[in-house]
Amino acid sequence: TIADRYGSRPYTYAEMYGSEVMMTYLRALEPLAWHDRDMRTAYFRSLNLPEELIVLMAAGSREDRTLVGDEGCGSLAVTFNSLATARIVCWQGQQFVDLLSQVPDYDAEGFLVWSIEHRQLGCADFEHDEFELFGTWKSPEQVVRMLYERNY
């Protein structure tokens, strides 16, 4: 299948909208390596993603990949891409892994990324043509709090 300029494939959108029939159809058209859990895990480890982040992305359902902040974060809930839908984006001469599939009130593309070069979390704001590094992964709770403080 063909990806758009930010790396999203038809399968990415089928998963986003929960279309199991379309996901099954598209999975049969794509290389096995894009859907094999062990191969994707090894691939993301080679990009130095934190192990806790890989485990989160490997969770089976969207609900298991959704992090909800505490009361101090206004109950912000963000959903991470699965291993099969997380994509590498090349933008402004940098490569990064786009981590989120859903964020309230924002477009998730670029909202939270893993910079392969810097081995840090960041944000790629495609609309305003800006890239910002946030720091290293400490915990899921830290990530939700950081996103809330930065954007809400």
Disulfide bonds with the S-S distance in Angstrom:
none
